[in-house]
Amino acid sequence: MSNSSDPYPPLEEELNLTRNCLKILANRGLSVLVITKSDLVSRDIDLLTRMSSAVSITITTLSDTLAGKLEPGAPSSQKRLDAIEELNDNGVPVFARLDPIIPGFNDIEFRDLIDAVLQAGAKHITSSTYKARADSLMRLESQFPKETELLRRMFRSGERIGGSLYLPRGVRKELMLQMRNIILSKGGTFSSCRGCARGNAPRTGRRRLGRAARDDGHWHRRECSWAGLCAGPGD
């Protein structure tokens, strides 16, 4: 819940549709991986602690100004960091998605992003680079015309997979390797990028990200064939 649309939109606070779905899953003994940009997920800690669960919280930037343009309407990064901390404190396995990494936008701050999510309590980090579709690129260009022109030049040297434009393979690999090395040096584990098929998620108390995290990697196994991008300490 959900790799395509967020299960915690603002209306969820009133409608409780996701909460009711979690109740059904919990009552049937099913496992769940929640993927969201919202801190509202922490409201449902009482349900998540009753079931086999893991939560992935996406954070794109620590800059409120940049976030307001890249993801208008989403909760602030600080609220999401607070949610990571609260989930972790209550024993819910939680990891962070630093995604997407966009050259010229948030690539210069991913060291700070990594520090922030690890300090908040995330043990595992996943990431990938920006994959542009025509509509998303146009929205980006409307807010950042100069920066987007540089991106377009990079995409011309990249490749098209399905309906998306990908950055050049060497650029993608270098960015992910930089993140991997930083995260592992700080004691976290890492996976990327629409391609790591094997799981390496850590144990968190008696729980582990386990199957949920592996399934998340499986959903995204198509892009990356580079060895060594999915790793934990000692790998």
Secondary structure as UniProt FT lines:
FT   TURN            10..11
FT   HELIX           12..15
FT   HELIX           17..27
FT   TURN            28..29
FT   STRAND          32..36
FT   HELIX           39..44
FT   HELIX           45..48
FT   TURN            49..50
FT   STRAND          53..58
FT   HELIX           64..70
FT   TURN            72..73
FT   HELIX           77..89
FT   TURN            90..91
FT   STRAND          94..101
FT   TURN            103..106
FT   HELIX           107..109
FT   HELIX           110..120
FT   STRAND          124..129
FT   HELIX           134..143
FT   HELIX           145..156
FT   STRAND          159..161
FT   TURN            162..163
FT   STRAND          164..166
FT   HELIX           169..185
FT   TURN            186..187
FT   STRAND          189..192
FT   STRAND          203..204
FT   TURN            205..206
FT   STRAND          207..208
FT   HELIX           210..219
FT   TURN            227..228
FT   TURN            233..234
//
